[in-house]
Amino acid sequence: MLSPLRSLANGLTVGRAIAGFPLILALQAGEGWLAWWLLLLAGFSDAADGWLARRAGGGSSWGARLDPLTDKILIAAPLLWLASSGKLPLWAVWLLLARELLISGWRSQAEDGAPASSSGKAKTILQFLSLLLLLWPDGWVGHGQVLTVGWWLFWPSLLLALGSAMAYLRPRSALHQS
């Protein structure tokens, strides 16, 4: 039986996965403010579920595998919308999503679910921040400047994503040879 904290952490993870669908619907309906708030709440839930799992003495195996997958679902929804609306280049979004699918497949084969590296965690935080800024709704204070900052933060997040992918896929024995 899971502890109440682990159950709550798992519930937040599932909620974050589900949030991707209303987020993309809000974007398509032109409700940018709703999409922005959904993404912000999902980002906070990502931090909260990890904190809860650590407080419970560690997350469940199920949660450890589902958490990174929900991050990818949640990030994919706005990325696809931003590419389809011409706000990000399709090639960059494709490259990022291909990386996410590759690492998800690799992680699914790892016995321990392959915990996130520090560079993987940094790229997730930078991606969330970049997406929040790129989704800054029209009419909100500093709209143009905020979008520009989001655009410039996207590129280091892409570089971190590719760098962390190489680190994940590097043979474990190569890490011990140095």
C-alpha positions as CSV (number, residue, x, y, z in Angstrom):
1,M,0.0,0.0,0.0
2,L,1.3,3.4,-1.0
3,S,1.7,6.1,1.7
4,P,-0.6,9.0,1.4
5,L,2.3,11.3,0.3
6,R,3.2,8.9,-2.5
7,S,-0.4,8.6,-3.5
8,L,-0.7,12.4,-3.6
9,A,2.6,12.6,-5.6
10,N,1.2,10.1,-8.1
11,G,-2.1,12.0,-8.3
12,L,-0.3,15.2,-9.2
13,T,1.7,13.4,-11.9
14,V,-1.5,12.0,-13.4
15,G,-3.1,15.5,-13.2
16,R,-0.1,17.0,-15.0
17,A,-0.4,14.5,-17.8
18,I,-4.1,15.3,-18.2
19,A,-3.4,19.0,-18.2
20,G,-1.8,18.8,-21.6
21,F,-5.1,18.3,-23.4
22,P,-7.0,21.3,-22.0
23,L,-3.9,23.4,-22.4
24,I,-3.8,22.7,-26.2
25,L,-7.6,23.2,-26.4
26,A,-7.2,26.6,-24.7
27,L,-4.4,27.6,-27.1
28,Q,-6.5,26.6,-30.1
29,A,-9.5,28.5,-28.7
30,G,-7.4,31.6,-28.3
31,E,-7.6,31.5,-24.5
32,G,-3.9,32.2,-24.0
33,W,-4.4,33.3,-20.4
34,L,-6.0,29.9,-19.5
35,A,-3.2,28.0,-21.3
36,W,-0.6,30.0,-19.5
37,W,-2.2,29.3,-16.1
38,L,-2.5,25.6,-16.8
39,L,1.2,25.4,-17.8
40,L,2.2,27.3,-14.6
41,L,0.1,25.1,-12.4
42,A,1.5,22.0,-14.1
43,G,5.0,23.3,-13.5
44,F,4.3,23.8,-9.8
45,S,2.8,20.3,-9.6
46,D,6.0,18.8,-11.1
47,A,8.0,20.4,-8.3
48,A,5.4,19.4,-5.7
49,D,5.2,15.8,-6.7
50,G,9.0,15.3,-6.5
51,W,9.0,17.0,-3.1
52,L,6.2,14.8,-1.8
53,A,7.8,11.7,-3.1
54,R,11.1,12.6,-1.4
55,R,9.2,13.3,1.9
56,A,7.6,9.9,1.6
57,G,11.1,8.3,1.5
58,G,11.2,8.0,-2.3
59,G,8.6,7.8,-5.0
60,S,6.9,4.7,-6.3
61,S,8.5,2.8,-9.3
62,W,5.3,3.7,-11.2
63,G,5.6,7.4,-10.4
64,A,9.3,7.4,-11.3
65,R,8.5,6.1,-14.8
66,L,5.4,8.3,-15.3
67,D,6.8,11.6,-14.1
68,P,9.3,12.2,-17.0
69,L,6.6,11.0,-19.5
70,T,4.1,13.5,-18.2
71,D,6.7,16.3,-18.4
72,K,7.1,15.4,-22.1
73,I,3.4,15.3,-22.8
74,L,3.0,18.7,-21.1
75,I,5.9,20.2,-23.0
76,A,4.9,18.7,-26.3
77,A,1.4,20.4,-26.3
78,P,2.6,24.0,-26.3
79,L,5.6,23.2,-28.4
80,L,3.4,21.8,-31.2
81,W,1.1,24.8,-31.0
82,L,4.0,27.2,-31.1
83,A,5.4,25.5,-34.2
84,S,2.0,25.3,-35.9
85,S,1.5,29.0,-35.3
86,G,5.0,29.9,-36.6
87,K,6.3,31.2,-33.2
88,L,9.0,28.5,-33.1
89,P,10.7,26.8,-36.1
90,L,9.3,23.4,-36.8
91,W,12.7,21.8,-37.2
92,A,13.7,22.9,-33.7
93,V,10.5,21.5,-32.2
94,W,10.9,18.3,-34.2
95,L,14.4,17.9,-32.9
96,L,13.4,18.5,-29.3
97,L,10.4,16.1,-29.5
98,A,12.6,13.4,-31.2
99,R,15.0,13.7,-28.3
100,E,12.2,13.4,-25.8
101,L,10.8,10.2,-27.5
102,L,14.3,8.7,-27.8
103,I,15.1,9.3,-24.1
104,S,11.6,8.1,-23.0
105,G,12.2,4.8,-24.9
106,W,15.7,4.4,-23.4
107,R,14.3,5.1,-19.9
108,S,11.6,2.6,-20.3
109,Q,14.2,-0.1,-20.8
110,A,16.2,0.9,-17.8
111,E,15.6,-1.1,-14.6
112,D,15.5,1.9,-12.4
113,G,13.6,4.2,-14.8
114,A,16.9,6.1,-15.3
115,P,16.5,9.0,-12.9
116,A,16.9,12.4,-14.4
117,S,20.4,13.9,-14.5
118,S,21.1,17.4,-13.3
119,S,21.3,18.6,-16.9
120,G,18.0,16.9,-17.7
121,K,16.4,18.6,-14.7
122,A,17.9,21.9,-15.8
123,K,16.6,21.5,-19.3
124,T,13.1,20.8,-18.0
125,I,13.1,23.9,-15.8
126,L,14.4,26.0,-18.7
127,Q,11.8,24.6,-21.1
128,F,9.0,25.3,-18.8
129,L,10.2,28.9,-18.2
130,S,10.8,29.4,-21.9
131,L,7.3,28.1,-22.7
132,L,5.6,30.2,-20.1
133,L,7.3,33.3,-21.6
134,L,6.5,32.3,-25.2
135,L,2.8,31.7,-24.2
136,W,2.6,35.1,-22.4
137,P,-0.9,36.3,-23.4
138,D,-1.5,39.3,-25.6
139,G,-2.5,42.3,-23.5
140,W,-0.4,41.3,-20.5
141,V,2.3,43.8,-19.4
142,G,5.5,43.6,-21.4
143,H,4.1,41.2,-24.0
144,G,6.7,41.8,-26.7
145,Q,9.7,41.9,-24.4
146,V,8.5,38.7,-22.5
147,L,8.1,36.8,-25.8
148,T,11.6,37.9,-26.9
149,V,13.1,36.6,-23.6
150,G,11.2,33.3,-24.0
151,W,12.5,33.0,-27.6
152,W,16.1,33.4,-26.4
153,L,15.6,31.0,-23.5
154,F,14.3,28.3,-25.9
155,W,17.6,27.9,-27.6
156,P,19.7,27.1,-24.5
157,S,17.0,24.7,-23.4
158,L,17.3,22.9,-26.8
159,L,21.1,22.7,-26.4
160,L,20.7,21.4,-22.8
161,A,18.2,18.8,-24.2
162,L,20.6,17.5,-26.8
163,G,23.5,17.6,-24.4
164,S,21.7,15.7,-21.7
165,A,20.5,13.1,-24.3
166,M,24.1,12.4,-25.2
167,A,25.0,12.0,-21.6
168,Y,22.1,9.6,-21.0
169,L,23.0,7.5,-24.0
170,R,26.7,7.4,-23.4
171,P,27.7,3.9,-22.4
172,R,27.9,3.6,-18.6
173,S,31.4,2.0,-18.9
174,A,32.6,5.2,-20.6
175,L,31.8,7.1,-17.5
176,H,34.0,4.9,-15.4
177,Q,37.0,5.0,-17.7
178,S,37.8,8.6,-17.1
